[in-house]
Amino acid sequence: MASSQVFTELGITDRGRSAAKKLPEITLAFWVMKVAATTLGETAGDLFAQTFRIGYFLTTAALFSAFLATLVSQLRSRRYHPLFYWTVILSTSMVGTTISDFMNRDAGAKYLPSGARSLGWGPQGLGLGYPAGALILMSLLAAIFAIWKVTGLTFAIRDIDTFRGEALFWSAILVSNTLGTSMGDFLSDESGFGYADSALLIISLLGLLLALRYVPAVSNVMLFWVAFVLTRPLGATAGDFLTKPTEKGGLDLGTLRASVVLLAVLFGFVGHAQMRERRRAVLGAKTAALP
């Protein structure tokens, strides 16, 4: 199989069909963009909540509103628009970062930027801790999939072509990105692995999923969702590795510089995908016009 088709068929079996062109094909480029978006979600969420000291509460409220706005554009679209789709993925990654931080952290000094005594207006955090927060989020994600199962709608993203199906899809995306943030922060901050080792651990797990893709008895749709969740903690640990001080094992690039670089990388890919979709639309129109 060509490298550009790695993980193809994790919910996609026909490259010519992808949820009535509402959702992208699952290729290697998709996963590269997913990791870039989730890493940017980590650095940008921390940029607003911590660096700018707006706080988890206010940042979460603002970013959740942004998520709803981007989701409306995606839901109203009649075909796949890379800009719409990846903007929603990015917004779920950013708000997932601050929701996770708000749930799991508290007003303790170890969660505050140097010299800060508080972050923004409102409650600083619920202080549930990563295990309790992850349990709540896993239960919520399981509930979404249970509801999805009861509806009888497909889990394979190439066949999601209804408003209700897409609403369930994006609900699962939001919760999975929040859960992934909790997992990544736990690995980076409290497990003892550190940023780089945590990222390598997750990459190893993703490699295992790639191997399982060739086992006929294993569902490709299930592999897609597990991989989708795991790429979020990979983004969280990668984001921390880029931004945290060197004495903590990071590169100390800062949230602003890291976010700018990641934004350029992500939207470079998005621009390429947008041009490719336009070429396909033109080719399709020409083909349809043939006698």
C-alpha positions as CSV (number, residue, x, y, z in Angstrom):
1,M,0.0,0.0,0.0
2,A,1.3,3.5,-0.9
3,S,2.3,5.7,2.0
4,S,-0.2,8.3,1.0
5,Q,-3.0,5.7,1.8
6,V,-1.8,4.7,5.2
7,F,-4.9,4.3,7.4
8,T,-7.1,4.5,4.4
9,E,-10.2,2.4,5.0
10,L,-10.3,3.3,8.7
11,G,-14.0,4.1,8.0
12,I,-13.3,4.8,4.3
13,T,-13.3,2.0,1.7
14,D,-13.9,4.0,-1.5
15,R,-11.7,7.0,-2.2
16,G,-14.4,8.4,-4.5
17,R,-17.0,8.6,-1.6
18,S,-16.6,10.4,1.7
19,A,-19.9,11.2,3.4
20,A,-21.4,12.9,0.3
21,K,-18.2,15.0,0.4
22,K,-19.0,16.3,3.8
23,L,-16.0,14.6,5.5
24,P,-12.4,14.0,4.2
25,E,-10.7,10.9,3.0
26,I,-8.7,9.2,5.7
27,T,-5.2,9.2,4.3
28,L,-1.7,9.9,5.8
29,A,-2.2,13.6,5.1
30,F,-5.4,13.5,7.2
31,W,-3.5,12.1,10.2
32,V,-0.6,14.7,9.8
33,M,-3.2,17.5,9.7
34,K,-5.0,16.0,12.7
35,V,-1.8,15.9,14.8
36,A,-1.0,19.5,13.7
37,A,-4.5,20.7,14.6
38,T,-4.4,19.0,18.0
39,T,-1.0,20.3,18.8
40,L,-2.0,23.8,17.8
41,G,-5.2,23.3,20.0
42,E,-2.9,22.6,23.0
43,T,-0.6,25.6,22.4
44,A,-3.4,28.0,21.5
45,G,-5.6,27.0,24.4
46,D,-2.7,27.5,26.8
47,L,-1.9,30.8,25.0
48,F,-5.3,32.3,25.8
49,A,-5.9,30.7,29.2
50,Q,-2.4,30.9,30.7
51,T,-0.1,33.2,28.7
52,F,-2.7,35.9,28.3
53,R,-4.1,35.0,31.7
54,I,-7.7,35.0,30.6
55,G,-8.3,31.9,32.6
56,Y,-9.8,28.5,31.9
57,F,-13.4,29.6,32.6
58,L,-13.6,32.6,30.3
59,T,-11.4,31.0,27.7
60,T,-13.6,27.9,27.6
61,A,-16.8,30.0,27.3
62,A,-15.2,32.0,24.4
63,L,-13.8,29.0,22.6
64,F,-17.0,27.0,23.0
65,S,-18.8,29.8,21.3
66,A,-16.3,29.7,18.5
67,F,-16.7,26.0,18.2
68,L,-20.5,26.4,17.7
69,A,-19.9,29.1,15.1
70,T,-17.5,26.9,13.1
71,L,-19.8,23.9,13.5
72,V,-22.8,25.8,12.0
73,S,-20.7,26.5,8.8
74,Q,-19.7,22.8,8.6
75,L,-23.3,21.5,9.1
76,R,-24.8,23.9,6.6
77,S,-22.3,23.0,4.0
78,R,-23.5,20.5,1.3
79,R,-20.1,19.1,0.5
80,Y,-16.6,18.7,2.0
81,H,-14.9,22.1,2.5
82,P,-11.4,21.5,4.0
83,L,-11.4,25.0,5.6
84,F,-14.8,24.4,7.3
85,Y,-13.9,20.9,8.5
86,W,-10.4,21.6,9.8
87,T,-11.5,24.8,11.5
88,V,-14.0,22.8,13.5
89,I,-11.3,20.2,14.3
90,L,-9.1,23.0,15.5
91,S,-11.8,24.7,17.6
92,T,-12.7,21.4,19.3
93,S,-9.0,20.9,20.0
94,M,-8.7,24.4,21.6
95,V,-11.8,24.2,23.7
96,G,-11.0,20.6,24.6
97,T,-7.8,21.8,26.0
98,T,-9.4,24.4,28.3
99,I,-12.3,22.2,29.3
100,S,-9.9,19.6,30.4
101,D,-7.7,22.1,32.3
102,F,-10.8,23.6,33.9
103,M,-12.1,20.2,35.0
104,N,-8.8,18.7,36.2
105,R,-6.8,21.6,37.6
106,D,-7.2,24.0,40.5
107,A,-5.8,27.3,41.7
108,G,-2.6,25.7,42.9
109,A,0.7,27.5,42.0
110,K,1.9,24.6,39.9
111,Y,-0.9,25.2,37.4
112,L,-0.3,29.0,37.2
113,P,2.2,30.9,35.0
114,S,5.2,32.4,36.9
115,G,4.2,35.3,39.0
116,A,0.4,34.8,38.6
117,R,-1.9,34.3,41.6
118,S,-5.0,33.6,39.6
119,L,-6.2,33.3,36.0
120,G,-9.0,35.5,34.8
121,W,-12.4,36.0,36.2
122,G,-14.5,33.2,37.7
123,P,-13.6,29.8,39.1
124,Q,-10.0,28.8,38.5
125,G,-10.8,25.1,38.0
126,L,-12.8,22.3,39.5
127,G,-9.7,20.4,40.7
128,L,-11.1,17.0,39.9
129,G,-7.7,15.6,38.9
130,Y,-6.8,13.7,35.8
131,P,-8.1,10.2,36.8
132,A,-11.6,11.5,37.8
133,G,-11.7,13.8,34.8
134,A,-10.8,11.1,32.4
135,L,-13.4,8.7,33.9
136,I,-16.1,11.3,33.4
137,L,-15.1,12.0,29.9
138,M,-14.8,8.3,29.0
139,S,-18.3,7.8,30.4
140,L,-19.6,10.7,28.4
141,L,-18.0,9.4,25.2
142,A,-19.4,5.9,25.8
143,A,-22.9,7.5,26.3
144,I,-22.5,9.3,22.9
145,F,-21.6,6.1,21.2
146,A,-24.4,4.2,22.9
147,I,-26.9,6.8,21.6
148,W,-25.3,6.6,18.2
149,K,-25.7,2.8,18.2
150,V,-29.4,3.0,19.2
151,T,-30.1,5.4,16.4
152,G,-29.0,2.8,13.9
153,L,-26.8,5.3,12.1
154,T,-23.4,4.2,10.8
155,F,-20.1,4.8,12.6
156,A,-18.2,4.7,9.3
157,I,-17.5,8.3,8.4
158,R,-17.7,7.8,4.7
159,D,-21.4,7.0,5.1
160,I,-22.4,9.8,7.5
161,D,-24.7,11.9,5.3
162,T,-27.5,13.1,7.7
163,F,-27.7,16.0,10.1
164,R,-28.2,13.8,13.1
165,G,-25.3,11.5,12.1
166,E,-23.0,14.5,11.7
167,A,-24.1,16.0,15.0
168,L,-23.3,12.8,16.8
169,F,-19.9,12.7,15.0
170,W,-19.0,16.1,16.1
171,S,-20.2,15.5,19.7
172,A,-17.9,12.5,19.8
173,I,-15.0,14.6,18.3
174,L,-15.4,17.3,21.0
175,V,-15.4,14.8,23.9
176,S,-12.6,12.7,22.5
177,N,-10.4,15.7,22.0
178,T,-11.1,16.8,25.6
179,L,-10.4,13.2,26.8
180,G,-7.2,13.1,24.8
181,T,-6.0,16.4,26.4
182,S,-6.5,14.9,29.9
183,M,-4.6,11.8,28.9
184,G,-1.8,13.8,27.4
185,D,-1.5,16.1,30.4
186,F,-1.5,13.2,32.8
187,L,1.3,11.5,30.9
188,S,3.3,14.7,30.6
189,D,2.8,16.1,34.1
190,E,2.1,13.3,36.5
191,S,3.1,10.0,35.1
192,G,6.8,10.6,35.3
193,F,7.3,9.9,31.6
194,G,7.9,13.5,30.6
195,Y,7.0,15.2,27.3
196,A,9.2,13.4,24.8
197,D,8.8,9.9,26.3
198,S,5.0,10.4,26.5
199,A,4.9,11.3,22.8
200,L,7.0,8.3,21.9
201,L,4.7,6.0,24.0
202,I,1.7,7.3,22.1
203,I,3.4,7.0,18.7
204,S,4.2,3.3,19.6
205,L,0.5,2.7,20.4
206,L,-0.4,4.3,17.0
207,G,2.1,2.0,15.4
208,L,0.3,-1.0,17.0
209,L,-3.0,0.3,15.6
210,L,-1.5,0.4,12.2
211,A,-0.4,-3.2,12.5
212,L,-3.9,-4.2,13.7
213,R,-5.3,-2.6,10.5
214,Y,-4.0,-5.7,8.6
215,V,-5.8,-8.1,11.0
216,P,-9.1,-9.0,9.3
217,A,-11.0,-9.7,12.5
218,V,-10.3,-6.1,13.8
219,S,-12.8,-3.4,12.8
220,N,-11.3,-0.6,10.8
221,V,-14.0,1.7,12.1
222,M,-13.0,0.9,15.7
223,L,-9.3,1.5,14.8
224,F,-10.2,4.9,13.4
225,W,-11.9,6.1,16.6
226,V,-9.1,4.7,18.8
227,A,-6.5,6.4,16.7
228,F,-8.5,9.6,16.6
229,V,-8.6,9.7,20.4
230,L,-4.8,8.8,20.7
231,T,-3.7,11.6,18.3
232,R,-5.1,14.1,20.8
233,P,-2.7,13.2,23.7
234,L,0.0,13.1,21.1
235,G,-0.8,16.7,20.3
236,A,-1.0,17.6,23.9
237,T,2.4,16.1,24.8
238,A,4.0,17.5,21.6
239,G,2.5,21.0,22.4
240,D,3.9,20.8,25.9
241,F,7.3,19.7,24.6
242,L,7.4,22.7,22.3
243,T,6.3,25.3,24.8
244,K,7.4,24.3,28.3
245,P,10.7,25.5,29.8
246,T,13.9,23.5,29.2
247,E,14.2,22.8,32.9
248,K,11.0,20.9,32.7
249,G,12.1,19.0,29.6
250,G,10.6,21.3,26.9
251,L,12.0,23.4,24.1
252,D,10.8,26.7,25.6
253,L,9.5,28.1,22.3
254,G,6.5,29.6,24.2
255,T,2.9,29.3,23.3
256,L,2.8,32.2,20.9
257,R,5.7,31.2,18.7
258,A,4.7,27.6,18.7
259,S,1.1,28.5,17.8
260,V,2.1,30.7,14.9
261,V,4.3,28.0,13.4
262,L,1.7,25.3,13.8
263,L,-1.0,27.5,12.4
264,A,1.1,28.1,9.3
265,V,1.7,24.3,8.9
266,L,-1.9,23.4,9.4
267,F,-3.3,26.0,7.0
268,G,-0.7,25.2,4.4
269,F,-2.1,21.7,4.3
270,V,-5.7,23.0,4.4
271,G,-4.9,25.3,1.4
272,H,-3.5,22.4,-0.6
273,A,-6.6,20.3,0.3
274,Q,-8.9,23.2,-0.7
275,M,-7.2,23.5,-4.1
276,R,-7.4,19.8,-4.7
277,E,-11.2,19.8,-3.9
278,R,-11.7,22.6,-6.4
279,R,-9.8,20.7,-9.1
280,R,-12.0,17.7,-8.4
281,A,-15.2,19.8,-8.6
282,V,-14.1,21.3,-12.0
283,L,-13.2,17.8,-13.3
284,G,-16.5,16.5,-12.1
285,A,-18.4,19.2,-13.8
286,K,-16.5,18.6,-17.1
287,T,-17.2,14.9,-16.9
288,A,-20.9,15.5,-16.2
289,A,-21.1,17.7,-19.3
290,L,-19.8,15.0,-21.6
291,P,-22.5,13.4,-23.8
